Amino acid sequence: MTSLGHNLPDSLQPHDEWRHVFSYHPMSVPIARAEGIYLYDDNGKQYIDASGGPFSVNLPHNHPRMKQAIAAQLDKYAYTHPVMADPLRAEFCRMLAEITPGDLDHAYLVSGGSEAVETAFKIARQAQINRGHAEKYKIISHHDSYHGMTLATLGASGSPGSHAHFVPMLPKWPHIRQYSDFDRPEGTSRDEWGVVCAQALETAIHYEGPQTVAAFLATPHGCGPDYAVVPPKTYWEKIREICDRYDVLLIADEVVTGFGRTGTWFAMEQFGVLPDIMTLAKGISSSYVPFGAVAVSASINQPFEEGAYFVHGFTNGGHPLACAAGCELINIIRDERLLENCRAQSEVLFSHRDSLLAHPTVRDVRGWGLMLVLELLKDKETLEFFEPKLEAEKLFQALALKNGLVMYGTLYGPHRQPAFRRGLPAWISPPLSITSEETMLMMQRLDDTLSEWEAMVL
Ligand SMILES: Cc1ncc(COP(=O)(O)O)c(C=O)c1O
């Protein structure tokens, strides 16, 4: 018996030898190696990396070309002071400009998503100063969003639960509602509702004072309880219109959705809406090495190009090994037609929608590209959640591991806001190289896990 009180294998018992690791997850499995979409533990047991880490592994694990590109750079030099012109840094920014939409042709390189978002705040603030709007400094974002773990990005993230301990240290910027399909009034179309939800931005700008608002920050799809809810185009079109009306810059956080996750290089392309600033990480290097970037428009870049000083710089931002990985990743996505494969496998993945919804606990199945979210509840009709003592989410993760499936199950359940009566999101976002057979196998393991879990928690 484990601490969960269920009959689970010994391999899923909490591991004592890891106790010196800060904030260790007691059910972590020691991984020995990875290949393609699979991870293997010390005993040779195979797991499907069904969520690609936290949505960051877009390429297969152990890709020979990625290893070769990183090793080749390592053979030359691992690192130089940023004042030394690293040719790969220029090459990566040139290649990035080829794939970013519109005139988002200039990039500031960092080493992760939180750094990218934090840097975007500073770029937005300074761009407003460059334009003569010295009072504009606030960043508006969504309730229940997630944008990172540094203090400013945590402040912009919209979860009161994660703010709790740090409130005095966080910027006090406003949050607005997200687009959600769950509270759309009957008789109102998605397109109409998209416009209504976007108008929350105009209201917030009005009450904050347009002269104080520097930027609006959001992910292309929903976050938190609405994770992967894809808004209609009207939502983003209206947001763009409002930003333009009030000289507010639009920052699209594409840390998760960028580099092919939704079937196009960047998700915002699918709305036909061009942001002023785009934040990138995760898929940018498929997490082979830490990497991130902020892509900015020509008009934002111009004053900096002409000499405006940007007070910024991270020691490992745009690290040579990361630039080597980033260049090769773009080449691999092109050569192996991974955007096309993402779109094809998305069809296979979402063809399981009805069979998933047939489970008594699956309240919703949503997403796009190779990003599928299940929302799990005890009772779909009453929207009742599982009793905390059942530790339903931990058990779900443990059973998934037993069945050879690594899922990014959030431990959001215990912290969920009862008022919203929403379920536990469970995420599927495998490497973009997944084949049809592998997609079927992954969904079979998910189906088995759901059935076993339901027998224990219902
Ligand atoms: C949308 C979004 N932005 C930013 C971040 C922060 O990225 P990182 O964990 O690389 O700092 C995350 C991480 O999950 C994210 O999902």
The ligand as an SDF file (V2000), in Angstrom:
LIG
                    3D

 16 16  0  0  0  0  0  0  0  0999 V2000
    2.6490   30.4440  -21.3340 C   0  0  0  0  0  0  0  0  0  0  0  0
    3.8950   30.3390  -20.5220 C   0  0  0  0  0  0  0  0  0  0  0  0
    4.6940   31.4020  -20.3950 N   0  0  0  0  0  0  0  0  0  0  0  0
    5.8410   31.3580  -19.6860 C   0  0  0  0  0  0  0  0  0  0  0  0
    6.2170   30.2000  -19.0350 C   0  0  0  0  0  0  0  0  0  0  0  0
    7.4830   30.1780  -18.2250 C   0  0  0  0  0  0  0  0  0  0  0  0
    8.4560   29.4450  -18.9000 O   0  0  0  0  0  0  0  0  0  0  0  0
    9.7070   28.8090  -18.1110 P   0  0  0  0  0  0  0  0  0  0  0  0
    9.1700   27.7060  -17.2750 O   0  0  0  0  0  0  0  0  0  0  0  0
   10.6210   28.3570  -19.2180 O   0  0  0  0  0  0  0  0  0  0  0  0
   10.3290   29.9050  -17.3040 O   0  0  0  0  0  0  0  0  0  0  0  0
    5.4220   29.0590  -19.1380 C   0  0  0  0  0  0  0  0  0  0  0  0
    5.8070   27.7990  -18.4730 C   0  0  0  0  0  0  0  0  0  0  0  0
    5.0800   26.8420  -18.4100 O   0  0  0  0  0  0  0  0  0  0  0  0
    4.2200   29.1340  -19.8930 C   0  0  0  0  0  0  0  0  0  0  0  0
    3.4000   28.0750  -19.9800 O   0  0  0  0  0  0  0  0  0  0  0  0
  1  2  1  0
  2  3  1  0
  2 15  2  0
  3  4  2  0
  4  5  1  0
  5  6  1  0
  5 12  2  0
  6  7  1  0
  7  8  1  0
  8  9  2  0
  8 10  1  0
  8 11  1  0
 12 13  1  0
 12 15  1  0
 13 14  2  0
 15 16  1  0
M  END
$$$$
